[in-house]
Amino acid sequence: MGKKSVMVCICIKLLMLLKIRHKYLITAAALKVDFYKNACPQLHEIVQKVVATEFQLDPTSPGPQLRLFFHDCFVGGCDASVLLNSTDVNQAEKDAAVNFSLGSFFVIDEIKQQLEQECPGVVSCADVLALVAVYSVKQAGGPLYEIDLGRRDGLTSYAASSETFLPAFSLNVSGLLEDFHVVGLNLLDLVVLSGAHTIGQAHCNSIVDRLYPQVDPQYPKYYSKQLVANCTDNGYFKLPNYDNNTQFFNDPITPTRFDNQYFKNLEANLGLFTSDESLFNDERTRKLVETYASNQDAFFKQFGISLRRMGKIGVLTGTQGQIRNQCWVRNSHNVDPALDPASLDFVS
């Protein structure tokens, strides 16, 4: 990347930071846990049942469901923009290269369909994402966190934004902190929210920087052999000859349970990504890793606090945005003609 491109990227991130912090101060206060208490009292029951049913079919489902919320909030705020489909004239976030492995969209669609039958036009897709995240954590054995509600859905979604603002697996602590600061989160949030990697799965391209051109010596030998075997053809690793369809667990010890094993793994050099391993190698974050590795209750408590903070990034409230009828496409008849999706060639 040239100097000019780097400067443009930095400027975009600074503008994003100012925008999000401004919106946070103005709109975050409008969110509240019982926002739908009267308007849609069946909300929590519907979300819980759909998440539980999917878990019975697939015990790995909480990971990708939680991940959707992260990938939405870090790109322009928690506005369900990650759910919008691409159109003939625009590539949306979900189709960005960095989001190639996102899944569980059908879970959101199923919940939204049921909500539209029970309380049509009331619950936003952005709030569905937030609730699915907390019920997924609960389903995987973690606490049931309270999450603030009252978000509205965004009207735009651009793949380029995901490529710019999502923290990369190959970043060290300094790079990660830059991306977290852009959305108003701090070092504590970085460490504890990384603990979400205690569930979920990864693909070979996420660790290619640690396998090629040579295997990272920080990996224990038995672990690196497993990873190389999973990601190569007959043990031979040479770009682009790796199996990107293969998935493996972020946490090889308790892969489907939401617990503090992730931090114990970091102490044992079992952090899968560069972004994971750097948390233990960096003096700024090591003590927090050690704290959460030895104290699961401390991790659980802070994770809930930081998740709620993340859930307030750049939210839309009041008359901003809209309440989508279907999460993958904007409503075709917005009250404001300037925001009518039809006028912008958005297609279903």
C-alpha positions in Angstrom: 0.0 0.0 0.0 1.4 3.4 -1.0 1.8 6.4 1.3 -1.1 8.2 -0.3 -3.4 5.1 0.2 -2.3 4.8 3.8 -3.0 8.5 4.5 -6.5 8.2 2.9 -7.2 5.1 5.1 -6.1 7.0 8.2 -8.2 10.0 7.3 -11.3 7.8 6.8 -10.8 6.1 10.1 -10.4 9.4 11.9 -13.6 10.7 10.4 -15.3 7.5 11.3 -14.2 7.9 14.9 -15.6 11.4 15.2 -18.9 10.3 13.6 -19.4 7.3 15.8 -18.4 9.1 19.0 -20.9 11.9 18.1 -23.7 9.4 17.4 -22.8 7.5 20.6 -23.3 10.5 22.8 -26.6 11.5 21.1 -28.3 8.2 20.5 -27.0 5.6 22.9 -29.0 7.0 25.8 -32.2 6.2 23.8 -31.5 2.5 24.1 -32.9 0.5 27.0 -33.2 -3.2 28.0 -37.0 -3.2 28.1 -37.5 -1.2 24.9 -40.0 -3.8 23.5 -41.7 -4.7 26.7 -45.1 -3.5 25.6 -44.7 -3.3 21.8 -43.5 -6.9 21.4 -43.6 -8.9 24.6 -43.0 -12.2 22.7 -39.6 -11.0 21.5 -37.3 -12.8 23.9 -39.2 -16.0 23.8 -39.1 -16.2 20.0 -35.3 -15.4 19.8 -34.5 -17.9 22.6 -36.5 -20.7 20.9 -35.0 -20.3 17.5 -31.4 -20.1 18.9 -32.1 -23.2 21.0 -33.5 -25.2 18.1 -30.5 -24.4 15.9 -28.2 -25.4 18.7 -29.9 -28.8 19.0 -29.2 -29.3 15.2 -25.7 -27.8 15.3 -23.8 -27.3 18.6 -21.3 -25.0 16.8 -24.1 -22.5 15.9 -23.5 -20.0 18.7 -20.0 -19.0 17.3 -21.2 -17.7 13.9 -24.3 -16.2 15.4 -22.2 -14.1 17.9 -19.7 -13.2 15.2 -22.5 -11.6 13.1 -23.0 -9.0 15.8 -19.3 -8.1 16.0 -19.0 -7.8 12.2 -22.0 -5.6 12.1 -21.1 -3.2 14.9 -17.5 -2.6 13.8 -18.6 -1.4 10.3 -20.5 1.8 10.5 -22.2 0.9 13.8 -24.8 -1.7 15.0 -27.4 -1.1 12.3 -27.8 -4.5 10.6 -25.9 -3.4 7.5 -24.1 -6.7 7.5 -27.4 -8.4 6.7 -28.2 -6.5 3.5 -27.7 -8.3 0.2 -25.6 -7.0 -2.6 -27.4 -5.4 -5.6 -26.7 -4.9 -9.3 -24.9 -1.7 -8.5 -23.4 -2.3 -5.1 -21.4 -5.0 -3.3 -22.6 -5.2 0.3 -20.7 -6.0 3.5 -21.6 -9.7 3.6 -19.9 -10.2 0.2 -16.6 -8.6 1.2 -13.6 -10.9 1.0 -13.1 -10.5 4.7 -16.6 -11.7 5.4 -16.5 -14.8 3.1 -17.1 -17.2 6.1 -20.0 -15.4 7.7 -23.0 -17.6 8.2 -26.2 -18.0 10.2 -28.1 -15.4 8.2 -31.0 -17.9 8.0 -31.3 -17.8 11.8 -31.9 -14.1 11.7 -34.4 -14.5 8.9 -36.3 -17.1 10.7 -36.6 -15.0 13.9 -37.6 -11.9 11.8 -40.3 -13.8 10.0 -41.8 -14.9 13.3 -41.6 -11.4 14.7 -43.3 -10.0 11.7 -46.2 -12.3 12.4 -46.4 -11.5 16.1 -45.6 -7.8 16.1 -45.2 -6.5 12.5 -43.0 -3.5 11.8 -41.8 -3.2 15.4 -38.5 -5.0 16.0 -35.4 -4.0 14.0 -33.0 -6.4 12.5 -30.2 -4.6 14.4 -31.9 -5.6 17.6 -32.4 -9.2 16.5 -28.7 -9.4 15.9 -28.0 -8.1 19.4 -30.4 -10.5 21.0 -29.2 -13.5 19.0 -25.7 -12.7 20.2 -26.6 -12.8 23.9 -28.8 -15.9 23.6 -26.0 -17.6 21.7 -23.6 -17.0 24.5 -26.2 -18.4 26.9 -26.8 -21.5 24.7 -23.1 -22.2 24.7 -22.9 -22.3 28.5 -22.2 -18.6 29.3 -24.3 -16.1 31.2 -27.5 -14.6 29.8 -26.5 -11.0 29.4 -28.8 -8.0 29.3 -28.5 -6.0 26.1 -29.8 -2.6 25.3 -32.4 -2.4 22.6 -34.0 0.3 20.5 -31.7 0.3 17.4 -33.0 1.0 14.0 -31.8 -0.5 10.7 -29.3 1.3 8.4 -29.9 2.0 4.7 -26.5 1.4 3.3 -23.9 -1.4 3.2 -20.6 -1.4 1.4 -18.1 -4.2 1.1 -15.2 -1.7 1.1 -16.2 -0.6 4.6 -15.7 -4.1 6.0 -12.3 -4.3 4.4 -11.3 -1.0 6.1 -12.8 -1.3 9.6 -12.9 -5.0 10.6 -9.8 -5.9 12.7 -7.7 -8.4 10.8 -6.5 -11.7 12.2 -2.9 -10.8 11.3 -2.8 -7.7 13.4 -0.7 -7.2 16.6 -2.0 -5.4 19.7 -1.1 -1.9 18.3 -3.0 -2.5 15.1 -5.9 -4.0 17.0 -6.1 -1.0 19.3 -6.2 1.4 16.4 -9.3 -0.4 15.0 -10.9 -0.6 18.5 -10.2 3.1 19.2 -11.9 4.0 15.9 -15.2 2.7 17.2 -14.7 4.1 20.7 -13.5 0.9 22.5 -10.4 0.6 24.6 -7.7 -1.9 25.5 -9.8 -3.7 28.1 -12.6 -4.1 25.6 -10.1 -5.5 23.1 -8.9 -8.2 25.4 -12.2 -9.3 26.8 -14.1 -9.2 23.5 -11.3 -11.3 22.0 -12.6 -13.9 24.4 -15.5 -14.5 22.0 -12.9 -16.8 20.2 -13.6 -19.3 22.9 -16.3 -20.5 20.5 -16.5 -20.6 16.7 -14.4 -21.9 13.9 -11.8 -20.6 11.5 -10.5 -21.2 8.0 -7.0 -21.7 6.6 -6.7 -18.2 5.1 -7.1 -16.7 8.6 -3.8 -18.3 9.7 -1.9 -18.3 6.5 0.5 -15.6 7.9 1.5 -18.1 10.6 1.9 -21.1 8.3 3.6 -19.5 5.2 6.4 -19.2 4.2 7.3 -21.0 7.4 5.4 -22.3 10.4 5.3 -19.9 13.4 7.6 -21.5 16.0 5.4 -20.2 18.8 2.8 -22.9 17.9 3.5 -26.1 19.9 4.8 -28.7 17.4 1.8 -31.1 17.8 -0.6 -28.2 17.2 1.2 -26.8 14.1 1.3 -30.2 12.6 -2.5 -30.5 12.9 -3.0 -27.1 11.4 -0.6 -27.8 8.5 -2.3 -31.1 7.9 -5.7 -29.4 7.8 -4.7 -26.7 5.5 -2.5 -28.4 2.9 -2.8 -31.0 0.1 -0.9 -34.1 1.2 1.2 -32.1 3.6 2.5 -29.7 1.0 1.9 -26.1 1.7 2.5 -23.5 -1.0 0.3 -20.6 -1.8 -2.3 -20.7 -3.1 -2.4 -24.4 -2.6 -4.2 -24.6 0.7 -7.7 -25.9 1.6 -9.8 -22.9 2.4 -12.9 -25.0 2.9 -11.5 -26.7 5.9 -12.7 -25.4 9.3 -11.2 -26.0 12.7 -12.1 -24.7 16.1 -10.7 -21.5 17.5 -10.5 -23.2 20.9 -9.2 -26.8 20.5 -9.9 -27.7 24.2 -13.5 -26.8 24.8 -14.6 -25.8 21.3 -18.3 -25.4 21.7 -18.4 -24.0 25.3 -18.4 -20.3 26.2 -15.8 -20.2 29.0 -12.4 -18.8 29.8 -10.4 -21.5 28.1 -9.4 -19.1 25.3 -7.2 -17.2 27.8 -5.7 -20.4 29.1 -4.9 -21.3 25.5 -3.0 -18.1 25.0 -0.8 -18.9 28.0 -0.1 -22.3 26.4 0.7 -20.7 22.9 -2.5 -22.2 21.5 -3.8 -18.8 20.3 -4.9 -19.5 16.7 -4.5 -16.1 15.1 -1.7 -13.6 15.2 -4.2 -11.3 16.8 -4.8 -13.9 19.6 -1.2 -14.7 20.3 -0.2 -11.1 20.4 -2.4 -10.5 23.4 -0.2 -12.7 25.5 3.1 -11.5 24.0 2.4 -7.8 24.5 3.1 -6.3 28.0 0.1 -4.0 27.7 -2.4 -6.9 27.5 -0.7 -9.9 29.2 -1.9 -9.2 32.7 -5.5 -9.0 31.6 -5.0 -12.4 29.8 -3.6 -13.9 32.9 -6.5 -12.5 35.0 -9.2 -13.9 32.8 -7.3 -17.2 32.5 -7.4 -17.7 36.2 -10.8 -16.1 36.9 -13.7 -17.0 34.7 -16.2 -15.0 36.7 -14.1 -11.8 36.0 -14.2 -12.6 32.3 -17.9 -13.3 32.3 -18.6 -10.0 34.1 -16.4 -7.8 31.9 -17.5 -9.5 28.7 -21.1 -8.5 29.4 -20.0 -4.9 30.1 -17.9 -4.6 26.9 -20.5 -6.3 24.8 -23.1 -3.7 25.8 -20.5 -1.0 25.0 -19.9 -2.5 21.6 -23.7 -2.8 21.0 -24.0 1.0 21.3 -21.5 1.8 18.5 -23.0 4.2 15.9 -26.6 3.2 16.6 -29.6 4.6 14.8 -32.6 5.5 16.9 -35.9 7.5 16.8 -36.7 8.3 13.2 -33.3 7.4 11.8 -33.0 4.5 9.4 -36.0 2.2 9.2 -37.4 -1.0 10.6 -36.8 -3.5 7.8 -39.6 -5.9 6.9 -37.0 -8.4 5.7 -33.5 -8.2 7.0 -31.7 -8.7 3.7 -33.3 -5.9 1.8 -34.4 -2.3 2.6 -38.1 -1.5 2.6 -39.1 -0.4 -0.8 -41.4 2.5 0.3 -39.5 4.7 2.7 -41.4 7.8 3.9 -38.5 9.9 2.7 -38.3 9.6 -1.2 -34.6 10.5 -1.0 -34.1 7.3 0.9 -36.4 5.1 -1.2 -34.4 2.0 -2.1 -36.2 1.7 -5.5 -34.7 5.1 -6.4 -31.2 3.8 -5.7 -31.7 0.6 -7.8 -31.8 -1.7 -4.7 -33.3 -5.0 -5.7 -34.7 -7.9 -3.8 
